[in-house]
Amino acid sequence: MPGPVPPAGPSTSAVVGSITGGGIAIYVIDRLLAADGQLASAMLTRLSPLLGPVWASWPLVLLIVIVAWVIRDKWTAAQAARALEVAAAQASATALATSVGEVATGLVGLRAALQDHAIATDERLRHHEAGLGELRSEVVHVRGRVEVLERPPTRPARARARRPT
């Protein structure tokens, strides 16, 4: 599952071109003012107390801009990496929820199968108990017949011997 696409920032060539173009524009303005006998730095110092020091420290200002640009790029890359991590975590959570749902469905099916097996086992047990009940009654009947056959005679043995056959 692809993650969100980070927003595209300006390309490196566009940034370099704009910085180069700005530097060339400043140089051209400086040369145009120098043609009248004034240097741009002297003119800016007269125009504003703030613009003069800024013009005098343009390499430092340029360095600050470049550092800010690099920091912004690193921050954008970190945000994109974080977005990918979040998307991966969401995909993992979705996959886990799906597998847990499948396990729960399987457990429901297993429970139903075990319930059916328990019902079938109970039915077989009732059938066997009915058969055992019939067998017990048959055993009682046979036991009664065996007792009649094995019961000792109530008359003495001599009485039987005198009887004419």
ChimeraX commands (.cxc) that place a marker at each C-alpha (Angstrom):
marker #1 position 0.00,0.00,0.00 radius 0.5
marker #1 position 1.78,3.18,-1.15 radius 0.5
marker #1 position 1.97,6.01,1.31 radius 0.5
marker #1 position 1.04,9.63,0.75 radius 0.5
marker #1 position 3.20,11.54,-1.70 radius 0.5
marker #1 position 5.00,14.47,-0.07 radius 0.5
marker #1 position 4.39,17.86,-1.69 radius 0.5
marker #1 position 6.94,18.75,-4.33 radius 0.5
marker #1 position 9.07,21.78,-3.48 radius 0.5
marker #1 position 11.04,23.94,-5.84 radius 0.5
marker #1 position 13.74,22.14,-7.74 radius 0.5
marker #1 position 17.39,22.74,-6.93 radius 0.5
marker #1 position 18.03,24.23,-10.36 radius 0.5
marker #1 position 15.20,26.75,-9.88 radius 0.5
marker #1 position 16.59,27.86,-6.53 radius 0.5
marker #1 position 20.14,28.13,-7.87 radius 0.5
marker #1 position 18.85,30.03,-10.92 radius 0.5
marker #1 position 16.93,32.51,-8.78 radius 0.5
marker #1 position 19.92,33.10,-6.49 radius 0.5
marker #1 position 22.22,33.56,-9.49 radius 0.5
marker #1 position 19.70,35.82,-11.20 radius 0.5
marker #1 position 19.35,37.93,-8.05 radius 0.5
marker #1 position 23.12,38.26,-7.74 radius 0.5
marker #1 position 23.42,39.31,-11.39 radius 0.5
marker #1 position 20.62,41.88,-10.92 radius 0.5
marker #1 position 22.39,43.37,-7.89 radius 0.5
marker #1 position 25.66,43.53,-9.82 radius 0.5
marker #1 position 23.99,45.23,-12.82 radius 0.5
marker #1 position 22.33,47.82,-10.55 radius 0.5
marker #1 position 25.65,48.43,-8.81 radius 0.5
marker #1 position 27.42,48.98,-12.18 radius 0.5
marker #1 position 24.64,51.27,-13.41 radius 0.5
marker #1 position 24.92,53.43,-10.31 radius 0.5
marker #1 position 28.72,53.41,-10.57 radius 0.5
marker #1 position 28.42,54.93,-14.06 radius 0.5
marker #1 position 27.05,58.12,-12.42 radius 0.5
marker #1 position 29.96,58.17,-10.04 radius 0.5
marker #1 position 28.09,56.65,-7.11 radius 0.5
marker #1 position 28.68,53.19,-5.81 radius 0.5
marker #1 position 25.60,51.27,-4.72 radius 0.5
marker #1 position 26.99,50.75,-1.23 radius 0.5
marker #1 position 27.47,54.49,-0.71 radius 0.5
marker #1 position 23.99,55.23,-2.00 radius 0.5
marker #1 position 22.38,52.59,0.23 radius 0.5
marker #1 position 24.24,53.95,3.25 radius 0.5
marker #1 position 22.74,57.36,2.57 radius 0.5
marker #1 position 19.26,55.98,2.00 radius 0.5
marker #1 position 18.90,54.01,5.20 radius 0.5
marker #1 position 20.98,53.14,8.22 radius 0.5
marker #1 position 19.73,49.54,7.92 radius 0.5
marker #1 position 20.30,48.98,4.21 radius 0.5
marker #1 position 23.94,50.03,4.31 radius 0.5
marker #1 position 25.06,47.36,6.80 radius 0.5
marker #1 position 22.94,44.76,5.01 radius 0.5
marker #1 position 24.63,45.65,1.71 radius 0.5
marker #1 position 28.01,45.58,3.37 radius 0.5
marker #1 position 27.36,42.14,4.85 radius 0.5
marker #1 position 25.69,40.54,1.82 radius 0.5
marker #1 position 27.90,37.41,2.01 radius 0.5
marker #1 position 26.65,36.78,5.53 radius 0.5
marker #1 position 23.04,37.36,4.45 radius 0.5
marker #1 position 23.56,34.98,1.52 radius 0.5
marker #1 position 25.02,32.36,3.90 radius 0.5
marker #1 position 22.00,32.73,6.20 radius 0.5
marker #1 position 19.63,32.27,3.25 radius 0.5
marker #1 position 21.49,29.15,2.08 radius 0.5
marker #1 position 21.51,27.67,5.59 radius 0.5
marker #1 position 17.78,28.39,5.93 radius 0.5
marker #1 position 17.18,26.74,2.55 radius 0.5
marker #1 position 19.15,23.60,3.59 radius 0.5
marker #1 position 17.30,23.44,6.91 radius 0.5
marker #1 position 13.96,23.75,5.11 radius 0.5
marker #1 position 14.92,20.89,2.76 radius 0.5
marker #1 position 15.92,18.69,5.68 radius 0.5
marker #1 position 12.67,19.52,7.49 radius 0.5
marker #1 position 10.65,18.69,4.35 radius 0.5
marker #1 position 12.52,15.37,3.99 radius 0.5
marker #1 position 11.88,14.56,7.67 radius 0.5
marker #1 position 8.17,15.32,7.25 radius 0.5
marker #1 position 8.01,13.07,4.19 radius 0.5
marker #1 position 9.78,10.26,6.07 radius 0.5
marker #1 position 7.39,10.69,8.99 radius 0.5
marker #1 position 4.41,10.55,6.62 radius 0.5
marker #1 position 5.75,7.28,5.17 radius 0.5
marker #1 position 6.21,5.86,8.69 radius 0.5
marker #1 position 2.64,6.83,9.60 radius 0.5
marker #1 position 1.33,5.24,6.40 radius 0.5
marker #1 position 3.30,2.06,7.11 radius 0.5
marker #1 position 1.96,1.97,10.68 radius 0.5
marker #1 position -1.60,2.43,9.40 radius 0.5
marker #1 position -1.11,-0.35,6.84 radius 0.5
marker #1 position 0.30,-2.61,9.54 radius 0.5
marker #1 position -2.63,-1.84,11.86 radius 0.5
marker #1 position -5.08,-2.53,9.04 radius 0.5
marker #1 position -3.39,-5.85,8.26 radius 0.5
marker #1 position -3.43,-6.79,11.95 radius 0.5
marker #1 position -7.11,-5.89,12.27 radius 0.5
marker #1 position -7.87,-7.98,9.18 radius 0.5
marker #1 position -5.99,-11.01,10.51 radius 0.5
marker #1 position -7.63,-10.65,13.94 radius 0.5
marker #1 position -11.01,-10.54,12.19 radius 0.5
marker #1 position -10.15,-13.68,10.24 radius 0.5
marker #1 position -9.09,-15.44,13.46 radius 0.5
marker #1 position -12.34,-14.36,15.13 radius 0.5
marker #1 position -14.31,-15.69,12.16 radius 0.5
marker #1 position -12.38,-18.96,12.37 radius 0.5
marker #1 position -13.09,-19.21,16.09 radius 0.5
marker #1 position -16.80,-18.67,15.46 radius 0.5
marker #1 position -16.71,-21.48,12.89 radius 0.5
marker #1 position -14.77,-23.71,15.30 radius 0.5
marker #1 position -17.29,-22.96,18.05 radius 0.5
marker #1 position -20.15,-23.92,15.74 radius 0.5
marker #1 position -18.38,-27.15,14.75 radius 0.5
marker #1 position -17.73,-28.01,18.40 radius 0.5
marker #1 position -21.37,-27.25,19.23 radius 0.5
marker #1 position -22.52,-29.60,16.45 radius 0.5
marker #1 position -20.10,-32.27,17.68 radius 0.5
marker #1 position -21.37,-31.89,21.25 radius 0.5
marker #1 position -24.99,-32.25,20.07 radius 0.5
marker #1 position -24.10,-35.36,18.06 radius 0.5
marker #1 position -22.21,-36.81,21.03 radius 0.5
marker #1 position -25.16,-36.15,23.34 radius 0.5
marker #1 position -27.49,-37.83,20.84 radius 0.5
marker #1 position -25.22,-40.90,20.65 radius 0.5
marker #1 position -25.06,-41.00,24.46 radius 0.5
marker #1 position -28.88,-40.93,24.68 radius 0.5
marker #1 position -29.05,-43.73,22.09 radius 0.5
marker #1 position -26.48,-45.81,24.03 radius 0.5
marker #1 position -28.30,-45.16,27.31 radius 0.5
marker #1 position -31.54,-46.38,25.75 radius 0.5
marker #1 position -29.74,-49.51,24.49 radius 0.5
marker #1 position -28.15,-50.02,27.91 radius 0.5
marker #1 position -31.61,-49.68,29.53 radius 0.5
marker #1 position -32.93,-52.44,27.26 radius 0.5
marker #1 position -29.87,-54.55,28.02 radius 0.5
marker #1 position -30.34,-54.06,31.78 radius 0.5
marker #1 position -33.96,-55.16,31.58 radius 0.5
marker #1 position -32.88,-58.21,29.55 radius 0.5
marker #1 position -30.15,-58.98,32.13 radius 0.5
marker #1 position -32.73,-58.76,34.94 radius 0.5
marker #1 position -35.02,-61.11,33.05 radius 0.5
marker #1 position -32.18,-63.59,32.33 radius 0.5
marker #1 position -31.01,-63.37,35.94 radius 0.5
marker #1 position -34.50,-64.29,37.09 radius 0.5
marker #1 position -34.58,-67.31,34.78 radius 0.5
marker #1 position -31.09,-68.37,35.92 radius 0.5
marker #1 position -32.14,-68.15,39.57 radius 0.5
marker #1 position -35.15,-70.32,38.87 radius 0.5
marker #1 position -32.98,-72.91,37.16 radius 0.5
marker #1 position -30.27,-72.86,39.78 radius 0.5
marker #1 position -32.57,-72.77,42.80 radius 0.5
marker #1 position -32.09,-75.85,44.95 radius 0.5
marker #1 position -35.07,-78.16,45.11 radius 0.5
marker #1 position -37.26,-77.64,48.15 radius 0.5
marker #1 position -37.81,-81.39,48.66 radius 0.5
marker #1 position -35.12,-83.66,49.95 radius 0.5
marker #1 position -33.25,-85.85,47.50 radius 0.5
marker #1 position -34.67,-89.07,49.04 radius 0.5
marker #1 position -38.19,-88.07,48.25 radius 0.5
marker #1 position -37.35,-87.87,44.64 radius 0.5
marker #1 position -35.73,-91.26,44.65 radius 0.5
marker #1 position -38.90,-93.03,45.86 radius 0.5
marker #1 position -41.06,-91.68,43.26 radius 0.5
marker #1 position -41.89,-94.12,40.52 radius 0.5
marker #1 position -40.70,-93.08,37.17 radius 0.5
marker link #1:1,2 radius 0.2
marker link #1:2,3 radius 0.2
marker link #1:3,4 radius 0.2
marker link #1:4,5 radius 0.2
marker link #1:5,6 radius 0.2
marker link #1:6,7 radius 0.2
marker link #1:7,8 radius 0.2
marker link #1:8,9 radius 0.2
marker link #1:9,10 radius 0.2
marker link #1:10,11 radius 0.2
marker link #1:11,12 radius 0.2
marker link #1:12,13 radius 0.2
marker link #1:13,14 radius 0.2
marker link #1:14,15 radius 0.2
marker link #1:15,16 radius 0.2
marker link #1:16,17 radius 0.2
marker link #1:17,18 radius 0.2
marker link #1:18,19 radius 0.2
marker link #1:19,20 radius 0.2
marker link #1:20,21 radius 0.2
marker link #1:21,22 radius 0.2
marker link #1:22,23 radius 0.2
marker link #1:23,24 radius 0.2
marker link #1:24,25 radius 0.2
marker link #1:25,26 radius 0.2
marker link #1:26,27 radius 0.2
marker link #1:27,28 radius 0.2
marker link #1:28,29 radius 0.2
marker link #1:29,30 radius 0.2
marker link #1:30,31 radius 0.2
marker link #1:31,32 radius 0.2
marker link #1:32,33 radius 0.2
marker link #1:33,34 radius 0.2
marker link #1:34,35 radius 0.2
marker link #1:35,36 radius 0.2
marker link #1:36,37 radius 0.2
marker link #1:37,38 radius 0.2
marker link #1:38,39 radius 0.2
marker link #1:39,40 radius 0.2
marker link #1:40,41 radius 0.2
marker link #1:41,42 radius 0.2
marker link #1:42,43 radius 0.2
marker link #1:43,44 radius 0.2
marker link #1:44,45 radius 0.2
marker link #1:45,46 radius 0.2
marker link #1:46,47 radius 0.2
marker link #1:47,48 radius 0.2
marker link #1:48,49 radius 0.2
marker link #1:49,50 radius 0.2
marker link #1:50,51 radius 0.2
marker link #1:51,52 radius 0.2
marker link #1:52,53 radius 0.2
marker link #1:53,54 radius 0.2
marker link #1:54,55 radius 0.2
marker link #1:55,56 radius 0.2
marker link #1:56,57 radius 0.2
marker link #1:57,58 radius 0.2
marker link #1:58,59 radius 0.2
marker link #1:59,60 radius 0.2
marker link #1:60,61 radius 0.2
marker link #1:61,62 radius 0.2
marker link #1:62,63 radius 0.2
marker link #1:63,64 radius 0.2
marker link #1:64,65 radius 0.2
marker link #1:65,66 radius 0.2
marker link #1:66,67 radius 0.2
marker link #1:67,68 radius 0.2
marker link #1:68,69 radius 0.2
marker link #1:69,70 radius 0.2
marker link #1:70,71 radius 0.2
marker link #1:71,72 radius 0.2
marker link #1:72,73 radius 0.2
marker link #1:73,74 radius 0.2
marker link #1:74,75 radius 0.2
marker link #1:75,76 radius 0.2
marker link #1:76,77 radius 0.2
marker link #1:77,78 radius 0.2
marker link #1:78,79 radius 0.2
marker link #1:79,80 radius 0.2
marker link #1:80,81 radius 0.2
marker link #1:81,82 radius 0.2
marker link #1:82,83 radius 0.2
marker link #1:83,84 radius 0.2
marker link #1:84,85 radius 0.2
marker link #1:85,86 radius 0.2
marker link #1:86,87 radius 0.2
marker link #1:87,88 radius 0.2
marker link #1:88,89 radius 0.2
marker link #1:89,90 radius 0.2
marker link #1:90,91 radius 0.2
marker link #1:91,92 radius 0.2
marker link #1:92,93 radius 0.2
marker link #1:93,94 radius 0.2
marker link #1:94,95 radius 0.2
marker link #1:95,96 radius 0.2
marker link #1:96,97 radius 0.2
marker link #1:97,98 radius 0.2
marker link #1:98,99 radius 0.2
marker link #1:99,100 radius 0.2
marker link #1:100,101 radius 0.2
marker link #1:101,102 radius 0.2
marker link #1:102,103 radius 0.2
marker link #1:103,104 radius 0.2
marker link #1:104,105 radius 0.2
marker link #1:105,106 radius 0.2
marker link #1:106,107 radius 0.2
marker link #1:107,108 radius 0.2
marker link #1:108,109 radius 0.2
marker link #1:109,110 radius 0.2
marker link #1:110,111 radius 0.2
marker link #1:111,112 radius 0.2
marker link #1:112,113 radius 0.2
marker link #1:113,114 radius 0.2
marker link #1:114,115 radius 0.2
marker link #1:115,116 radius 0.2
marker link #1:116,117 radius 0.2
marker link #1:117,118 radius 0.2
marker link #1:118,119 radius 0.2
marker link #1:119,120 radius 0.2
marker link #1:120,121 radius 0.2
marker link #1:121,122 radius 0.2
marker link #1:122,123 radius 0.2
marker link #1:123,124 radius 0.2
marker link #1:124,125 radius 0.2
marker link #1:125,126 radius 0.2
marker link #1:126,127 radius 0.2
marker link #1:127,128 radius 0.2
marker link #1:128,129 radius 0.2
marker link #1:129,130 radius 0.2
marker link #1:130,131 radius 0.2
marker link #1:131,132 radius 0.2
marker link #1:132,133 radius 0.2
marker link #1:133,134 radius 0.2
marker link #1:134,135 radius 0.2
marker link #1:135,136 radius 0.2
marker link #1:136,137 radius 0.2
marker link #1:137,138 radius 0.2
marker link #1:138,139 radius 0.2
marker link #1:139,140 radius 0.2
marker link #1:140,141 radius 0.2
marker link #1:141,142 radius 0.2
marker link #1:142,143 radius 0.2
marker link #1:143,144 radius 0.2
marker link #1:144,145 radius 0.2
marker link #1:145,146 radius 0.2
marker link #1:146,147 radius 0.2
marker link #1:147,148 radius 0.2
marker link #1:148,149 radius 0.2
marker link #1:149,150 radius 0.2
marker link #1:150,151 radius 0.2
marker link #1:151,152 radius 0.2
marker link #1:152,153 radius 0.2
marker link #1:153,154 radius 0.2
marker link #1:154,155 radius 0.2
marker link #1:155,156 radius 0.2
marker link #1:156,157 radius 0.2
marker link #1:157,158 radius 0.2
marker link #1:158,159 radius 0.2
marker link #1:159,160 radius 0.2
marker link #1:160,161 radius 0.2
marker link #1:161,162 radius 0.2
marker link #1:162,163 radius 0.2
marker link #1:163,164 radius 0.2
marker link #1:164,165 radius 0.2
view
